[in-house]
C-alpha cells in the first residue's frame, strides 16, 4: 500500500496557526519591520483579509524577479520586505507554538513548563503516529511553511528511530560539512519551510540536525562562502519556477509519489487556482498511475457550505480520476476527524 498525505493550511488551523487570510491579523507589530510601511503604502486595508499573506509574498517575489520598482520601493527594498515578512511569520509560529523551542532534558522528558503547551499538539502527533505505523509506505506533501509535522517526525526519529528526509541534499546548520536527513519517511515541502535555509551564493541548503524549529538567519552564515542565509520559502504563484534546486527535485518527487499511490488523504488543502505548479505535479503523476478504479481519495476539511463541498469534490475527483460518489469526505475539521 502506497499512501500520500497532502497537508494544507487547514491541517494547522486546529493547532492555532492562522490561515493565509488571517496571518496579518496575528502580527503584533505597529511599525518597525520593513514590511509594515510597505503594506500601508501599497495595500491600504491589508488587515481586512485581502490580500492574503501568500498573495503578498507572491507579488513581491514576482516584482523582484522582474526587477521592478513599486512606488518608491526598488528591488533591493523589496528583498528586505520579503525577508521581513518571513521573519514575522516565524515570530508568529514561535509565539503560538513555543514548545518547539523548549529542548528536551537528559532523560528526554519535556520540561515542566512545556507539558501544558505540548498537550495542545497531542492529538496531532497521535494521528500522524498512527498514519506512519499503518501498513505500507506513507509520503507527506506539506504546502505549509510551518514545522508542526516536521516536529512530529523529528520526535519519532528520537523516540522510535523512524528517520525522515526532505528528499534532497541538506546539511546540518551547526556542522555544515555534515549531511543530514538523508533517508526515512519522505516529507516534501514544495513551498519551502521556516526550518530550511539556503545560501544565495553557493545554493547549499541547511537545517538543524538535532531539532526542528524555524531558523533565525541572523545567527548563521554559510561557512563555505561567508554569505548570509535566507529562509527557504517560495510562495505559490501562477508563474512559479521550479528550475532551481531544491524545487526541481521536490516537483519531480511529488509527481513520482502520486504516480505510485494507491490512496491519497488531503487535509485542509483546497488547491487554489494560482498554485499551478502543484496541479501540474499532481496531473503528471496521475497520468502514470495504474491504480485507476481502485484509487482511493479522502478529503478532510472544515467546510459547511454544500456548494463549496461539491466544488472541492469535483476538483479532486477530476484530478485523481475518481467518481465523486467514491470520494470519502469529512467536512467537520481535521481535529474532529483525527479524534474519530
HELIX and SHEET records of a PDB file:
HELIX    1   1 UNK A   10  UNK A   13  1                                   4    
HELIX    2   2 UNK A   20  UNK A   22  5                                   3    
HELIX    3   3 UNK A   23  UNK A   26  1                                   4    
HELIX    4   4 UNK A   34  UNK A   42  1                                   9    
HELIX    5   5 UNK A   46  UNK A   48  5                                   3    
HELIX    6   6 UNK A   53  UNK A   65  1                                  13    
HELIX    7   7 UNK A   75  UNK A   96  1                                  22    
HELIX    8   8 UNK A   98  UNK A  101  5                                   4    
HELIX    9   9 UNK A  112  UNK A  119  1                                   8    
HELIX   10  10 UNK A  122  UNK A  133  1                                  12    
HELIX   11  11 UNK A  148  UNK A  160  1                                  13    
HELIX   12  12 UNK A  217  UNK A  219  5                                   3    
HELIX   13  13 UNK A  247  UNK A  260  1                                  14    
HELIX   14  14 UNK A  276  UNK A  286  1                                  11    
HELIX   15  15 UNK A  292  UNK A  294  5                                   3    
HELIX   16  16 UNK A  306  UNK A  319  1                                  14    
HELIX   17  17 UNK A  324  UNK A  326  5                                   3    
HELIX   18  18 UNK A  334  UNK A  339  1                                   6    
SHEET    1   A 7 UNK A 164  UNK A 165  0                                        
SHEET    2   A 7 UNK A 185  UNK A 188  1                                        
SHEET    3   A 7 UNK A 137  UNK A 142  1                                        
SHEET    4   A 7 UNK A   2  UNK A   7  1                                        
SHEET    5   A 7 UNK A 263  UNK A 267  1                                        
SHEET    6   A 7 UNK A 296  UNK A 300  1                                        
SHEET    7   A 7 UNK A 328  UNK A 330  1                                        
SHEET    1   B 4 UNK A 171  UNK A 172  0                                        
SHEET    2   B 4 UNK A 205  UNK A 207  1                                        
SHEET    3   B 4 UNK A 192  UNK A 199 -1                                        
SHEET    4   B 4 UNK A 229  UNK A 233 -1                                        
END                                                                             
